[in-house]
């Protein structure tokens, strides 16, 4: 499966990495693993790294279904800040659509899309304390 995650308890950051050809099934399988992981709890800063994704067949309807799945776990991850790193135009557009759908359905969940890892890490480090609204 071209998706995995790791949890850093000290910094309370969930890192999700996707690579190769990614399908919605890959994303959902990893999301369910996160939701079932008892170590992960609020507050959560999440970094989703798409830099190694080579291709995807994920559609807008898939993203809507993913957001609906996330809604069913919203109370557990209330107030999550999520940074998505999407360097290509295709991935950036897809990630931006996901971020927008997430915010509409999971308010006060904050999602932002960035082109580079340092930008995403900087935003995550300040988002929790400042409510930073800037995007990359």
C-alpha positions in Angstrom: 0.0 0.0 0.0 1.5 3.3 -1.0 0.5 5.1 2.2 1.8 5.1 5.8 1.7 7.2 8.9 3.7 7.8 12.0 2.8 9.6 15.3 5.3 11.8 17.2 3.9 11.9 20.7 6.4 14.6 21.9 5.4 17.1 19.2 1.9 15.7 18.8 2.3 15.5 15.0 0.8 12.9 12.7 2.9 12.4 9.5 1.2 10.7 6.6 3.2 9.9 3.5 1.9 8.7 0.1 3.9 7.5 -2.8 3.7 5.9 -6.2 0.2 5.4 -7.7 -2.3 6.3 -5.1 -6.0 5.3 -5.1 -8.8 6.4 -2.9 -8.8 2.9 -1.4 -5.1 3.4 -0.3 -6.0 6.7 1.3 -9.1 5.2 3.1 -7.1 2.2 4.4 -4.5 4.5 5.9 -7.1 6.9 7.3 -8.9 4.0 9.1 -5.5 2.8 10.5 -5.1 6.3 11.9 -8.6 6.4 13.4 -8.1 3.0 15.0 -4.6 3.9 16.5 -5.2 4.5 20.2 -2.0 6.6 20.5 -3.3 9.3 18.3 -5.6 11.8 20.0 -6.3 15.6 20.2 -4.8 18.0 19.7 -3.4 16.8 16.4 -1.2 18.6 14.0 -1.2 16.6 10.7 1.3 16.7 7.9 0.2 14.9 4.7 3.2 14.5 2.3 2.3 14.0 -1.4 5.8 14.8 -2.7 6.4 11.2 -3.8 3.0 10.6 -5.5 3.6 9.7 -9.1 0.0 9.4 -10.2 -3.6 9.1 -8.8 -7.1 8.4 -10.1 -8.8 10.1 -7.1 -11.8 12.1 -8.2 -13.8 14.9 -6.5 -16.6 12.4 -5.6 -13.9 10.2 -3.9 -12.8 13.3 -1.9 -16.3 13.9 -0.8 -16.6 10.3 0.4 -13.3 10.6 2.3 -14.5 13.8 4.0 -17.7 12.1 5.0 -15.6 9.3 6.6 -13.6 11.9 8.4 -16.8 13.6 9.7 -17.6 10.3 11.4 -14.4 10.7 13.5 -14.6 14.5 13.8 -15.2 14.6 17.6 -12.0 12.5 18.2 -9.9 14.9 16.2 -11.7 18.1 16.9 -9.6 21.2 16.2 -7.1 19.4 14.0 -4.7 21.4 11.9 -3.7 19.7 8.7 -1.0 20.7 6.2 -0.8 19.1 2.8 2.4 19.2 0.8 1.5 19.0 -2.9 4.3 20.2 -5.2 2.6 19.6 -8.6 -0.3 21.5 -10.1 -2.5 18.3 -10.3 -1.8 17.3 -6.7 -2.1 20.9 -5.5 -5.6 21.2 -7.1 -6.7 17.9 -5.6 -5.3 18.7 -2.2 -7.0 22.2 -2.3 -10.3 20.6 -3.1 -9.9 18.2 -0.2 -8.9 21.0 2.2 -11.9 23.1 1.2 -14.3 20.2 1.6 -12.8 19.3 4.9 -13.2 22.9 6.3 -16.8 23.1 5.2 -17.7 19.9 6.9 -15.3 19.7 9.8 -15.2 23.3 11.1 -13.1 24.4 13.1 -10.7 21.9 11.4 -8.0 23.9 9.5 -6.5 22.6 6.3 -3.9 24.3 4.2 -2.0 23.3 1.0 1.6 24.1 0.4 4.1 23.5 -2.3 7.1 22.7 0.0 7.7 20.8 3.2 9.3 23.7 5.1 6.3 26.0 4.4 3.9 23.3 5.7 6.0 22.7 8.8 6.2 26.4 9.5 2.5 26.8 9.3 1.8 23.8 11.5 4.2 25.1 14.1 2.3 28.4 14.3 -1.3 27.3 13.5 -2.1 25.9 16.8 -1.1 29.0 18.8 -1.9 31.8 16.4 -4.7 30.4 14.2 -2.7 31.4 11.2 -4.9 31.5 8.1 -2.2 31.9 5.4 -1.8 29.4 2.6 1.0 28.5 0.2 
